[in-house]
Amino acid sequence: MKNYLSLFLAVFALIGSTHAQGQSPQSFSLQESINYALQNRASLAATRNEEKIAKAQVGEIRAMGLPQINGSLDVGDNFVQQQSFLPGEFFNDPNDPNSPQPGTFVPVTFTPAYTGNAVLTGSQLLFDGTYLIGLKAAKTYTELSRKTTAQSEIDVAEQVSKAYYGVLVNRERMELLNQNIARLDTVLSQTRIMFENGVAEKLDVDRLRVSLNNLKVEKQKAERLMELSESLLKFQMGIDHRQQLTLTDKLSEVEVSIAKVAPQEFNYGSRIEYSILETQRDLAELDLRNRKSGYLPKLYLNARYGYNAANNDFSEITQTRNWLEYGYVGGQIQLPIFDGLRKHYQIQQARLTLENTKFGFEALRQSIDLQIDQSSTELTNALDVLDSQRENLELAEDIARVAKIKFQEGVGSNLEVITAETELREAQTNYYAAIYDALVAKVNLEKATGTLLTK
């Protein structure tokens, strides 16, 4: 039985694995990857829910200005009836010496045993300065929530872009490693034949085998790094980690130029952080107005309509003829007179908060200027390093080619070949590291200038 159970579980595991592997690869360009992430990232879904919550809060505040209508029905048994005291003079009988005497009080029950009340109440806010300003503030808060969502989308675009470029670079590096292995394997085969013919030494063969083995180990490390970079991209996109990806963009097609990224005229408003701060300033101004409006009166329209009943016999309560009709309609005005200077201090706080918000603009502008200068410098330096590493790679390739030819013609040693191959791999590593650094610097500059994600 245990063997059958193990076989059963193994079959299901195989089916699940086959299903995961059987998923057809999906093709994504960089822009398509960003769009997919904007639609499927769980963190963005939560942020958009916060935006919907803010919109619902606007409706909640608006509802305060609409008619408020309530109905209630109350039927009760006064099992301990409340009594009141009346002066004894009301009950004094001069002819009865046992009657209550003047100066005494007699307990009297006024509350019937059973009471009922059915009422419909309604109220309408006619004027409240804090309500009107609060409604404007709620709409502004919705705008702030929308901009916060946009900021989260920009962060996601940045993360996806860097992860996408990381996969592109690693795939290009993998192709070069395969070419290096194939080239070194060819040299090893030729050297082994030369050794068998007595032209080369066994030491030459062993050196090449060591170099080839090291290169294969490096390839294994690169493959694991490749898997990790793809997993990172899937995570940033919000896609199933088992889904296979095909990237349609080519590394050679990505244009990295400081002139293309840095705008000629920069507008601080293109940065979402600046726009958010503007909305926060508007909220602070509305909050200050709201505090000041607390000194204004509030005006309400109230109305009540209902029936009540009272009797010492419960059966009489159930008879509609015993219910008495009543109604009321009127206005109410509330005048704030003195609150211990509470609103005065609230206004002071709101005024200082607004002032701090305005101070924030200068600090943010300086921060943005620094980010742009820093990102521009990083991209310029990265492009200079990239040009240098590209030249080094071309030289290393030429040196490796010449070393191989010299060794095959018997005028060079395999040590020169191994050294040239090692230097070539180092040049390749440095070159692709420089490409990635330049791409990351490009993304950082686009984010700094507010052009990373435009709609």
NORPE-V591072 format. One record per residue. RES is the residue in one small letter. PSI is psi in degrees with one decimal (* if undefined). Layout:
{{RES;PSI} {RES;PSI}}
This chain:
{{m;-41.6} {k;-38.8} {n;-39.7} {y;-40.3} {l;-42.2} {s;-41.4} {l;-39.8} {f;-46.2} {l;-37.9} {a;-39.2} {v;-43.4} {f;-38.2} {a;-39.3} {l;-40.1} {i;-43.5} {g;-41.4} {s;-40.8} {t;-38.5} {h;-42.6} {a;-41.6} {q;-22.5} {g;-6.2} {q;128.0} {s;141.4} {p;142.7} {q;138.5} {s;135.9} {f;131.8} {s;175.8} {l;-45.0} {q;-38.4} {e;-35.6} {s;-41.8} {i;-44.3} {n;-39.9} {y;-43.3} {a;-39.4} {l;-25.0} {q;-22.2} {n;-8.8} {r;127.3} {a;-37.0} {s;-36.9} {l;-34.9} {a;-40.2} {a;-39.5} {t;-40.1} {r;-32.3} {n;-37.0} {e;-36.0} {e;-39.6} {k;-36.2} {i;-41.8} {a;-39.8} {k;-38.5} {a;-32.8} {q;-32.9} {v;-45.0} {g;-37.0} {e;-44.0} {i;-39.1} {r;-35.6} {a;-24.9} {m;-24.5} {g;-1.4} {l;162.7} {p;138.2} {q;114.1} {i;132.4} {n;148.4} {g;148.5} {s;151.2} {l;126.5} {d;119.6} {v;126.9} {g;160.2} {d;113.4} {n;76.4} {f;-21.8} {v;101.7} {q;132.4} {q;139.3} {q;156.4} {s;160.9} {f;134.5} {l;148.3} {p;146.1} {g;-22.2} {e;-31.0} {f;-23.6} {f;4.0} {n;131.8} {d;112.6} {p;-25.4} {n;-6.4} {d;107.8} {p;-15.5} {n;-2.1} {s;158.0} {p;141.4} {q;154.4} {p;143.4} {g;-7.2} {t;170.8} {f;141.1} {v;125.1} {p;131.5} {v;136.7} {t;116.8} {f;-25.7} {t;125.8} {p;166.2} {a;-36.0} {y;137.3} {t;154.4} {g;150.6} {n;124.6} {a;122.7} {v;144.8} {l;118.8} {t;148.8} {g;147.3} {s;149.0} {q;124.9} {l;121.2} {l;-40.8} {f;130.3} {d;109.5} {g;-38.0} {t;-33.0} {y;-45.2} {l;-43.7} {i;-36.9} {g;-34.3} {l;-41.0} {k;-40.9} {a;-36.2} {a;-40.3} {k;-39.1} {t;-37.1} {y;-35.3} {t;-40.3} {e;-39.6} {l;-41.7} {s;-39.0} {r;-41.7} {k;-33.2} {t;-39.2} {t;-42.3} {a;-38.7} {q;-41.1} {s;-37.4} {e;-38.8} {i;-41.5} {d;-40.8} {v;-42.4} {a;-39.5} {e;-47.0} {q;-42.6} {v;-41.3} {s;-48.0} {k;-40.0} {a;-38.6} {y;-46.5} {y;-34.8} {g;-41.1} {v;-42.8} {l;-45.5} {v;-44.3} {n;-34.9} {r;-40.7} {e;-40.6} {r;-35.9} {m;-40.7} {e;-41.7} {l;-38.2} {l;-41.1} {n;-40.6} {q;-39.7} {n;-42.7} {i;-44.3} {a;-41.7} {r;-44.3} {l;-33.1} {d;-36.3} {t;-44.1} {v;-39.9} {l;-43.2} {s;-42.3} {q;-38.3} {t;-36.3} {r;-39.4} {i;-41.4} {m;-37.7} {f;-40.6} {e;-28.0} {n;3.0} {g;12.6} {v;-33.2} {a;163.3} {e;160.4} {k;-30.4} {l;-35.3} {d;-41.9} {v;-44.4} {d;-40.0} {r;-43.5} {l;-36.0} {r;-41.2} {v;-44.6} {s;-40.1} {l;-41.7} {n;-41.2} {n;-37.6} {l;-36.3} {k;-38.5} {v;-40.3} {e;-35.4} {k;-41.3} {q;-41.8} {k;-40.7} {a;-36.1} {e;-41.8} {r;-39.7} {l;-34.8} {m;-44.7} {e;-39.9} {l;-41.7} {s;-36.3} {e;-39.0} {s;-38.4} {l;-42.8} {l;-42.8} {k;-40.4} {f;-45.4} {q;-29.7} {m;-19.4} {g;32.6} {i;154.9} {d;132.5} {h;-17.7} {r;-12.8} {q;130.2} {q;141.3} {l;143.8} {t;118.2} {l;121.8} {t;-23.0} {d;145.6} {k;145.3} {l;-33.6} {s;-19.0} {e;-11.8} {v;121.1} {e;122.7} {v;107.7} {s;133.3} {i;-31.1} {a;-31.6} {k;-29.2} {v;-48.9} {a;123.6} {p;154.3} {q;-42.1} {e;120.7} {f;135.2} {n;121.9} {y;-28.4} {g;-15.9} {s;-14.2} {r;127.5} {i;-31.3} {e;-37.6} {y;-41.7} {s;-39.3} {i;-41.6} {l;-35.6} {e;-41.3} {t;-39.0} {q;-36.2} {r;-42.7} {d;-40.3} {l;-40.2} {a;-39.0} {e;-42.4} {l;-36.2} {d;-39.7} {l;-43.5} {r;-37.4} {n;-41.5} {r;-42.0} {k;-34.6} {s;-10.1} {g;-17.2} {y;-9.7} {l;152.1} {p;161.9} {k;137.7} {l;129.7} {y;151.4} {l;122.7} {n;149.7} {a;145.8} {r;143.0} {y;130.7} {g;-170.4} {y;147.3} {n;159.5} {a;153.4} {a;137.6} {n;155.7} {n;-6.1} {d;120.6} {f;-33.1} {s;-27.4} {e;-26.8} {i;-31.9} {t;-6.9} {q;123.8} {t;-25.9} {r;-18.1} {n;1.1} {w;129.8} {l;132.4} {e;145.1} {y;159.1} {g;155.6} {y;141.0} {v;138.2} {g;171.9} {g;155.1} {q;133.5} {i;132.9} {q;122.5} {l;115.8} {p;125.0} {i;-58.2} {f;127.2} {d;24.7} {g;24.1} {l;20.8} {r;-48.4} {k;-33.0} {h;-45.6} {y;-30.8} {q;-39.5} {i;-38.9} {q;-45.7} {q;-44.4} {a;-37.9} {r;-41.3} {l;-36.9} {t;-42.7} {l;-40.6} {e;-41.0} {n;-36.9} {t;-40.4} {k;-35.5} {f;-30.9} {g;-24.4} {f;-44.6} {e;-42.2} {a;-40.0} {l;-41.2} {r;-42.6} {q;-39.8} {s;-41.7} {i;-43.4} {d;-42.9} {l;-42.0} {q;-42.0} {i;-45.4} {d;-43.5} {q;-44.8} {s;-38.2} {s;-42.3} {t;-43.1} {e;-42.0} {l;-40.9} {t;-46.0} {n;-40.8} {a;-38.8} {l;-36.6} {d;-43.8} {v;-39.5} {l;-43.6} {d;-42.0} {s;-43.8} {q;-31.3} {r;-42.4} {e;-42.0} {n;-39.0} {l;-43.1} {e;-40.8} {l;-42.7} {a;-38.5} {e;-41.1} {d;-39.7} {i;-42.6} {a;-39.1} {r;-45.0} {v;-41.5} {a;-40.2} {k;-43.6} {i;-44.9} {k;-41.1} {f;-39.9} {q;-30.4} {e;-0.8} {g;13.8} {v;4.6} {g;165.6} {s;158.6} {n;-18.0} {l;-36.8} {e;-39.3} {v;-46.9} {i;-43.6} {t;-42.1} {a;-40.3} {e;-41.1} {t;-45.0} {e;-33.1} {l;-43.9} {r;-40.0} {e;-40.0} {a;-38.2} {q;-44.6} {t;-45.8} {n;-36.2} {y;-47.8} {y;-29.6} {a;-38.1} {a;-37.1} {i;-46.5} {y;-41.9} {d;-39.4} {a;-39.2} {l;-41.4} {v;-42.0} {a;-35.9} {k;-45.5} {v;-42.3} {n;-39.8} {l;-38.4} {e;-39.4} {k;-40.2} {a;-33.5} {t;0.0} {g;24.2} {t;8.8} {l;-43.9} {l;104.7} {t;140.2} {k;*}}
